[in-house]
């Protein structure tokens, strides 16, 4: 992923968190304008920065951020996560209490780290308390040590697992439960699409699926979640670009911001409004 896309996606994840947890139903224009403001003010230069953003999602969704001070809260959250992550990555090597950022910057962020951060953020958001940054990093570390993500298909599975976590509406206490969910999705995905080579269309549809499942009152089976994912792929006009993924993440924030189950036509309408507004706002 190129640096510009890292920055745009990071801003989309942060914006989606803020929109999803707002007490007000927010319009498309505000969502895209907020995304644009975040991408201008939050500098994402490396994959480590991107990982920090993903790890910050759960905490941002835990907090109630009032309009006007959200940039300060975002920056503070990112710095807190960075500090704890540096300690986690470097303390075992050097034994220094506060870690060392220079060594942390040399850490190679792998797909397993990214996926583990996404899952950890979903678990954090689902819990009944506001986790400390240390607790979030410890949870991520526990996830990544499971070493479940080996390729793009596994990464897609991680996104679908996130939808399942959101759907359960109850706290997951142990990684053993997650292992079962992950294995079930891996097996089912292999059965229904044995020759799948994950595209950006698949990932964009998965981000939308996470939001849709979050808003449904019933608990969907793994098969039903995959059916929704496939329907989104078929119904939306996706172009297999990073832009699809960014628009899907932002659309997901608006979907989560609503309190009703949405049909596919309305989801397509939201997606199109976001897409159009972003084309007007900035060229990607």
N, C-alpha and C positions, 0 to 999 in steps of 0.2 A: 504494500500500500504506500503510495507516494505521500510526502509530507503534507501537501495541501489537503488531501483527502483525510489524513489523520486529524487535521485541525477541524475540518468541516464536520466530520463524524463526531468528534469529541464535543463540539458545540451543540450538535443535534442531541446527543445523549443527555447533556446537562440541561438543555432547554426542555426536553421531553419530561425530565424529572420535575422541573419547576411547574410546568403546565399541568402534568398529571395530578399533582397534589394541591393545586389551587382550589380555593373554596368557591371560586366563580367559574362559570363557563366562559372560556376565553375564545376570541375569534381567531381566524386564520392569520389576519394581518398582524396581530400582536405576536402570535407564535413565531412567524418568520422574522419580524423585526427584532424580537428577543434573541433568536438564533444568530442573526447578523451582529447584534451587539456583543453577544458572548464570544463569537469567533474573532471579533476585533480586539477584545480585551483579555481573553484567556489564550496564552501562547502555548501551542502544542508543537514541539520541535522534534520529539523522538518517540519511539514506541514505548519507552518508559513513561513519558508524559501521558500517552494514550492509556496505558494500563492504569495510571493513577486516576484518570477521569472515570474509567469504568468502576474502579474500586470505590469511588466517591458517590456513586449513584444511590446506593442504599442509604447512606447518611443524609444526602440531600433530600431524599424522599421522606426520611424520618423527621426532618426539621420542617417547621412552618416558617417559610421565608416571606416576609412582607415586601411588597413592591417598593422599590427605592433603595433597598439595602442588599439586594440579592447578589450583586457582583462582589461585594465585600465578603458575604457569607461563602460564596463559591470559592474565592481565593483562599480564605481561611481554611475551608474544608480540604481543598487540594493540598495546601501546605501541610496540614496535619497528617493527611494520608501519606504524603511524600516522606515525611519525617519517620513515620512508623515503618513504611516500606523499606526505607534505607537501612533502618536498624535490622529488620528481618533478613534482608539480603546480605548484609555485610558483617553483622555481629558474629555469626558462627565462624567467619573467616579470620577476622582481626581481633575479636574480643573487645572492641571498643564500645563503650556504653551507648554512645549516640550514633554509632555507625560512621560511615564516610561516604559522602555523595559521589566523590570521584570514582570510587570502586563500584558503586551502584550503577553509575552511568555506563559501565562496561558490561553490565548484565545483559545477556541476550534474551529478550522477551519473546517467548514462544507462543504458539497457538494455544497450548495447554494453559498458559498463564492468563491469556485473554479470556478464554472460555470459563476458566475457574473464577475470574473476577466477575463475569456476567452472572454466573450462578450464585456466587457469594452475595452479590448485591440484591438479587431477588430474595434470597433467604433473609438477609438483613431487613429488607422492606417488610417482609411478612411477619417478623418477630414482634412481640408485644412491648418491646422496650426500645429506647434509643441506644444503639450500641456505641461504645467508644471506638476511636480509630484503631486502637490496639486490638480490640475484639474483632473488628472487620478484617484486619490484616491476618490475624491468627486463623480466622475462618477460611480466608483465601488460601493461606498456606496449607491448611488441612485438605482443601479441595485439590490443589495442584499436586500434592503428594500422592493423590489417588492415581494420577497420570492417566487420565481417561481419554484425553484428546490427542490423537495421533495424526489426523488428517482433516481435510475440509468436510468430509462427511460427518466425522465426529463433532466438528464445530457446529454444523447444522443441528445435530442431535442436541448439543448443549443449549441452543436457542429454543428448541422445542421443549426441552426439559424445563427451561425457565417459564414457559407458558403453563406447564403442568404445576409448577410450584405456586404460581400466582393463582391458579384455579383451585388449589386445595384449600386456600383461605385459612390454613392453620400452620403453626410453626413446626418446622422440621428440626428435630433435636439431634439426629445422628446422621452421619454420612452414609451409613448402611442403607437407609431409606432412599437416599439419592442414588446409590449404586443400582438399586433395583429399578428405579425410574429410568435411569440412563440405559441400562441393559435392555429394558423393554422397548424403548424407542429405537435403539440400534437394531434390534432384531426385526421389529415391525417395518422399519424403513428399508432394511435389506430385502425383506419379503415383497414389499409392494413396488419398490424401485431398485431392483438388483444391480442395474447398470448406471445408477445415478452418478454423475459427475457434477458436483455442486457448483452452481453458477451464482452470480449476483442477484439474479431473479429469485432463486431459491432462498437466499439470505434475506432479501427485501420482504418476500412473502412471510418468512418466519418472524421478522420483527413485527409485522402487522398481526400475525397470528397471536403473538404474545399479548398484544393489546386487546384483541377481540376476545380471547379466552378470559382475560381478566374481568371483562364486563358481563360475561354470561352468568345468569343466576344458578344454572345447574353445573354439576361436576362432569366434565367430558371425559370419556375414555381416551386412551392413547390413540385408538383408531379414529375417533371423532376429531381429535386435534389434527391429525394428519390429513383428514378429509377437508377440514377448514383450510389448512395450508395449501392443499392442492387446488381448492376452489379459488382461493385468492390468486394463485399463479395463473389460473385460466381466465379469470374475469378482468384482472387489471392489465393495462397495457404497459408492461414493464420492458425496459430496453437493455437490461443486463449491464448497467453502469453503476458506479459509486453513487451517482445522483439518485438513482432508485432507492438505494439503501438509506441515504440521508432523508429523503422525503418520507420514506416509510417510518423511520424513527420518529420524526416530527408528527406525522399523522397518528402514530401510536400514542404520543403524549396527549393529543386532543381526544382520541377515543377514550383513554383512561380518565380524562377529565370529565367525561359524561357519566351519567348514572343509569343509562338505559342500554339495553341490548340493541345493537345496530345491525341492520341488514346490509348485504353486500353492496347494494346500490348507493346507500348513503356513505359507506366507507370509500367507495370509488369517488364520490363527489368530494369528500374531504381531501382525499389524496390529490385529486385534480386541482382543487383550490390551492393547496400547499404548493404543488408543482408550478402552477401559473404564477403565484405570488413570488416564488423564489426566482423564477426566470426574470421577473420584473426588477427584483431587488439586486441581484448580483449574477454575474456570468460565472458558471462553474464548468 
